[in-house]
Amino acid sequence: MASSEAERKVEKEVVAEKEEEDTVAAGEDEDTGAQVAPIVRLEEVAVSTGEENEDAILDLKSKLYRFDKDGNQWKERGAGTVKFLKHKDTGKVRLVMRQSKTLKICANHLVVPTMTVQEHAGNEKSCVWHATDFADGELKDELFCIRFGSIENCKIFMETFQEVAESQVKKEESEGTTATAELLDKLSVEEKKEDKIAEEEAAPAPTTADAEEPEKAESKKDE
């Protein structure tokens, strides 16, 4: 009997301790409704990427290489996303590529009509092209090689590249036609002004008799 009473006493103590622990835990989790203001208030800052006025024509993951003339070898520029960005106002298109983690610019150049892209020898997932690049903050003539994860993506990139280059040819022709029309119109207006001035200069000057006529007319009117 003594043993049973001792066991029951121990069980009661364990239950009591458990209830006390649950009460404390409930008190810790209870929401008091108090609001603690942050020590430092961080304001939202707008970050400009320089791409706000451009629309993305293409966006593909890839790895970019640059040919090092001094070392006569290809050097990796970075892995990330390559884009063709078309300016909303000017219609010009540039190729931009940033590293995926650091967002550092690997390539940044306009796509002009004289550019061509071709498959890299022996690798259907890669292609090469020449460009005057501005990724390092100064214009440099570069030979780039880009590699994609699939042959299909490489073909899409090459087709888009050629389409953009051809569209820039048409754009330049259109701008040239408009500029020529404006120039001809301006010359036509200037020629008309010159003709008018020449006619005024060639007109005979009024004689003394002509100058007296108004006076005679006034005299007769008074009579």
Buried (B, 14 or more C-beta within 10 A) or exposed (E): EEEEEEEEEEEEEEEEEEEEEEEEEEEEEEEEEEEEEEEEEEEEEEEEEEEEEBEEBBEBEBBBBBBEEEEEEBEEBBBBBBBBBBBEEEEBBBBBBBBEEEEEBBBBBBBBBEBEBEBBEEEEBBBBBBBEBBBEEEEEEBBBBBBBEEEEBBBBBBEBBBBBBEBBEEBEEEEEEEEEEEEEEEEEEEEEEEEEEEEEEEEEEEEEEEEEEEEEEEEEEEE
